[in-house]
Amino acid sequence: MLRLSSTLPAGLALLLAACGPTERPAANPTAAPAAPAASAPTPAASERADSVASTAPIPTAKDEHLLLKPGYVGPLRLNMKEADLLTLLPPSTLTQTTRSLEGIEYPVYEYRPDDAPAGSAPLLLEMVGAVEDGGNRLWRVQLQDARYRTAEGIGVGSTYGEARRAYGVQTIERAEGRLVAVSERVGMTWVLDKTGLNLNRALRKDDIPPATRITGIILYQ
């Protein structure tokens, strides 16, 4: 089991909680995503309706290194060791920094691929300490680069409706000042454009218009 480093205090629970109800470092980096529990509730009628495939053409990732899938962003694997990450990515593409959440500071790499469009936002590779090997592991990845796509063609610029049809959405959350939709099956959180939404009340899945755009993606395990 991956244990959190003692360099991050008990308040790390707040950091993890801000990512959504199921976001945690993986216990086993090579294990396949867990199957849904047998006792999971039957999806509502609206959720079943969303499972109908869209007939609209959706762009797909042009290269394998731009493919998003559960636990992976291109060649990057969630829960991989920091040393392996640094071996995999050219030093010129990485900028080491830190972020702070609820008073907890943690290490982050800003990753700008060599072929990234000029002026594009970097991928944030967020790290967390692991007690068993005394090093850091890749905990979470945040991205805004629209070139990254799932096998079904979902990425930044896609709509909430497309993501919900493809993977289902369990909850709508407010995290770190953003409105997000959580798709637990693929371990992805879709950052939503808040324009035109009533943010003065709790929002449910059916309250989000299907045409709402995805402005960012967070991958977690």
Secondary structure, 3 states (H helix, E strand, C coil): CCCECCCCCCCHHHHHHCCCCCCCCCCCCCCCCCCCCCCCCCCCHHHHHHCCCCCCCCCCCCCHHHEEECCEECCEECCCEHHHHHHHCCHHHEEEEEEEECCEEEEEEEECCCCCCCCCCCEEEEEEEECCCCEEEEEEEEECCCCCEECCCCECCCEHHHHHHHHCCCEEEEECCEEEEEEHHHCEEEEECCCCCCCCCCCCHHHCCCCCEEEEEEEEC
